[in-house]
Amino acid sequence: MEFVISERITNVDIIEGKKEVYKIIKNLASGIKVKLNEVDISYDGWVLVKFSGEDSEVLMELIKRKFGIAPVKYDQIKIGEVYKSFISEINEKFLNLDIGILSPDHCNGVCSLYTLQAQLTDGFKISMKNIVSKFTLCLDLPLEARVIKVEGKDNISLEISDYQVNYLKDLIKNPLERIIIIGALSKEIKKAIDKVNAYRDIVGIETLCITSHILTCKLGTNARGIIKKLAPNLERAIFYSTALS
């Protein structure tokens, strides 16, 4: 069995990224009769998994729940279906979202400014720049996206899912400052936190995908100060701090 999971490995060592995926899937496969044959990463970061055995269908379902499955082919996408996407471009009129359509050509979907206004700002005409700033949207951030219209491979319209809308709105209600880290593995982040003795300043670490994470700072802790400590130890990573709501 072979398919592409809804994960992209970006800004990290490819070998280490493969090891991380392999470890997670091996843990999922514990106790069932499957052989994990291959984990590979495409040039743009999408993760291919191959395995075999009598419990392959079971493992596929476990992986689907954990990561999601990328549609891969344009003719496989369905209106109303929800996929994990990754922000690949931000401009004043739309977000370009990569949901894993790789064949016959790699193509992305679009979530328009109008759609984001309807979902996140109660229809108020707020600019993309302000929406991006308010909700800390950034390149390679994973977002759940629903397909709402398909009019050719270059015209795929998306909206963010109900779960994602609620998640983003809840984040900005939280008075604690947060740090979004793109392009690091969780073990690398934990090592960096330990090295600079920052655990006392951090409430928790949430993993959004294998290479994207959110650190929640303790009340009164300045996120930018923590970034200054961590950044030298996570040289490939990109950091964003949330504004207080």
TAUR-V885828 format. One record per residue. N is the residue number from 0. PSI is psi as a letter, one per 30 degrees, with the letter a starting at -180 (NA if undefined). BURIAL is + if it has 9 or more other ideal C-beta (glycine too) atoms within 8 Angstrom, else -. D_LAST is the distance of its C-alpha to the last C-alpha in whole Angstrom. Layout:
{{N;PSI;BURIAL;D_LAST} {N;PSI;BURIAL;D_LAST}}
//
This chain:
{{0;k;-;46} {1;k;-;44} {2;l;+;41} {3;k;+;37} {4;l;+;34} {5;i;+;31} {6;k;+;30} {7;k;+;30} {8;j;+;31} {9;k;+;29} {10;g;+;29} {11;l;+;31} {12;k;-;35} {13;e;-;37} {14;e;-;39} {15;e;+;36} {16;e;+;34} {17;e;+;37} {18;e;-;38} {19;e;+;34} {20;e;+;35} {21;e;+;39} {22;e;-;38} {23;e;+;35} {24;e;+;38} {25;e;+;40} {26;e;-;38} {27;e;+;38} {28;f;+;42} {29;k;-;43} {30;f;-;46} {31;l;+;46} {32;i;-;49} {33;l;+;48} {34;k;-;48} {35;j;+;45} {36;e;-;47} {37;k;-;45} {38;k;+;41} {39;l;-;41} {40;k;+;38} {41;l;+;38} {42;f;-;38} {43;g;-;35} {44;f;+;33} {45;k;+;34} {46;k;+;36} {47;k;+;39} {48;k;+;41} {49;k;+;44} {50;l;+;46} {51;l;-;49} {52;l;+;50} {53;f;-;51} {54;g;+;48} {55;e;+;46} {56;e;-;45} {57;e;+;43} {58;e;+;41} {59;e;+;40} {60;e;-;38} {61;e;+;37} {62;e;+;36} {63;e;+;34} {64;e;-;32} {65;e;-;31} {66;e;+;30} {67;l;-;31} {68;k;+;34} {69;k;+;34} {70;e;+;36} {71;e;+;38} {72;k;+;40} {73;e;+;39} {74;g;-;42} {75;f;-;40} {76;k;+;37} {77;k;-;36} {78;k;-;34} {79;f;-;32} {80;k;+;32} {81;k;-;29} {82;l;+;29} {83;k;+;26} {84;l;+;26} {85;k;+;25} {86;k;+;23} {87;f;+;26} {88;k;-;25} {89;k;+;22} {90;a;-;24} {91;f;-;23} {92;f;-;24} {93;l;+;24} {94;k;+;23} {95;k;+;26} {96;k;+;26} {97;j;+;29} {98;g;+;30} {99;h;+;33} {100;j;+;36} {101;f;+;38} {102;k;-;41} {103;f;-;43} {104;l;-;41} {105;k;-;37} {106;l;+;35} {107;l;+;31} {108;l;+;30} {109;k;+;27} {110;j;+;24} {111;l;+;24} {112;e;+;21} {113;e;-;23} {114;e;+;22} {115;e;+;19} {116;e;+;18} {117;e;-;20} {118;e;-;18} {119;f;+;14} {120;g;-;14} {121;h;-;17} {122;f;-;19} {123;k;-;18} {124;i;-;19} {125;k;-;16} {126;l;-;18} {127;e;+;18} {128;e;-;16} {129;e;-;13} {130;e;+;13} {131;e;+;14} {132;e;-;11} {133;e;+;8} {134;g;+;10} {135;h;+;12} {136;k;+;15} {137;l;+;18} {138;k;+;22} {139;g;+;23} {140;k;+;20} {141;k;+;22} {142;k;+;21} {143;k;+;23} {144;k;+;25} {145;k;+;27} {146;k;+;30} {147;f;+;30} {148;k;-;33} {149;j;+;36} {150;h;-;38} {151;l;-;40} {152;f;-;38} {153;g;-;37} {154;i;+;35} {155;j;+;33} {156;k;+;30} {157;l;+;27} {158;l;+;24} {159;l;+;21} {160;l;+;22} {161;e;-;21} {162;e;-;20} {163;e;+;18} {164;e;+;16} {165;e;-;15} {166;e;-;15} {167;e;+;12} {168;e;+;10} {169;e;-;11} {170;e;+;9} {171;f;+;6} {172;f;-;6} {173;k;+;7} {174;f;-;6} {175;k;+;9} {176;k;+;9} {177;l;+;11} {178;k;+;14} {179;k;+;16} {180;k;+;20} {181;k;+;22} {182;h;+;26} {183;k;+;26} {184;l;+;28} {185;e;+;27} {186;e;-;30} {187;e;+;29} {188;e;+;26} {189;e;+;27} {190;e;+;30} {191;e;+;28} {192;e;+;25} {193;e;-;29} {194;e;-;30} {195;g;+;28} {196;h;-;27} {197;g;+;23} {198;e;-;24} {199;f;-;23} {200;f;-;19} {201;k;+;18} {202;e;-;18} {203;l;-;19} {204;k;+;20} {205;k;-;19} {206;j;-;22} {207;e;-;21} {208;a;+;25} {209;e;+;27} {210;g;+;26} {211;k;+;22} {212;l;+;20} {213;k;+;16} {214;k;+;16} {215;k;+;14} {216;l;+;14} {217;l;+;15} {218;k;-;13} {219;f;-;14} {220;k;+;15} {221;j;-;14} {222;e;+;14} {223;e;-;16} {224;e;-;18} {225;e;+;19} {226;e;+;19} {227;e;-;22} {228;e;+;24} {229;e;+;24} {230;e;+;24} {231;f;-;28} {232;f;+;29} {233;i;+;27} {234;f;-;29} {235;f;-;29} {236;l;+;25} {237;k;+;22} {238;k;+;19} {239;k;+;15} {240;k;+;12} {241;k;+;9} {242;k;-;6} {243;k;-;4} {244;NA;-;0}}
//
